[in-house]
Amino acid sequence: MTAQLTNGRSYTTSVWVRSQSGAPSAKATLALTANGTTDYVQLTPAGAVNTGGWTRLTGTTTVSWTGTLTNASFYVETVAGTDGLYIDDAAFQ
């Protein structure tokens, strides 16, 4: 994913999420490592997900960093960080 990013560009994220149990709040995040420092960019607002159906998380965010980008990791997490999720059809454009 690192080679696909352009510094200072806005990206739209869309991901379908479903909880394995409970109804946690989830969000999509991008971890960017540049010059040995990792920063986290929240790509979508946090939204409640549940076991009863798929929830679409969407958002548009400008992604930027200082220095040389060496790693970028896209992931979906719960706000508490302890819940299991199913992920379907993620897009980052």
C-alpha positions in Angstrom: 0.0 0.0 0.0 2.9 2.3 0.6 3.7 2.9 -3.0 0.1 3.7 -3.8 -0.1 6.8 -1.5 0.5 10.4 -2.5 1.5 12.8 0.3 -1.2 15.4 0.9 -3.9 13.7 -1.2 -7.4 13.1 0.0 -8.6 9.4 0.0 -12.1 8.0 0.4 -12.5 4.8 2.4 -15.4 2.4 2.4 -15.5 -0.8 4.3 -18.3 -3.2 5.3 -18.0 -4.4 8.9 -19.8 -6.9 11.1 -19.2 -7.8 14.7 -18.4 -11.3 15.9 -20.3 -10.6 19.1 -21.8 -7.6 20.8 -22.2 -4.1 19.4 -18.9 -2.3 19.5 -18.0 1.0 17.8 -15.5 0.4 14.9 -13.4 2.7 12.6 -10.9 2.3 9.8 -7.4 3.5 10.5 -4.2 4.0 8.5 -0.8 3.6 10.2 1.9 5.6 8.5 5.6 5.1 9.3 8.0 7.8 8.0 11.5 8.5 9.3 11.0 5.9 12.0 7.9 7.5 13.5 4.4 5.9 13.2 1.4 8.1 13.0 -2.2 7.0 12.9 -4.8 8.5 10.6 -8.5 7.8 11.3 -10.1 7.2 7.9 -13.7 6.9 8.9 -15.8 8.1 11.8 -16.4 5.4 14.4 -19.7 3.7 13.9 -21.7 1.1 15.8 -21.6 -2.4 14.3 -23.4 -5.5 15.4 -23.9 -9.2 14.7 -27.2 -8.8 12.9 -26.0 -7.4 9.6 -23.2 -5.5 7.8 -22.5 -1.8 8.5 -20.7 0.4 6.0 -18.1 2.7 7.4 -17.1 5.6 5.1 -15.0 8.7 5.2 -12.8 11.0 3.3 -9.5 12.1 4.8 -6.3 13.9 3.7 -3.3 11.7 4.3 0.1 13.3 4.8 3.5 12.7 6.4 6.9 14.3 6.9 10.0 12.6 5.5 10.2 9.3 3.7 7.3 7.0 3.9 8.5 3.4 4.6 5.3 1.6 5.7 1.5 2.1 5.5 -1.0 -0.4 7.0 -4.8 -0.2 6.6 -6.9 -1.8 9.3 -10.3 -1.8 11.0 -10.4 -1.7 14.8 -12.9 -1.3 17.5 -12.7 1.8 19.8 -12.1 -0.5 22.8 -9.6 -2.6 20.7 -10.9 -5.9 22.1 -13.7 -7.0 19.8 -13.6 -9.4 16.9 -14.8 -8.2 13.5 -15.6 -9.5 10.0 -14.5 -7.3 7.1 -15.9 -7.4 3.6 -15.3 -5.3 0.5 -12.9 -2.7 1.7 -12.0 0.2 -0.7 -9.4 2.9 -0.2 -9.2 5.3 -3.2 
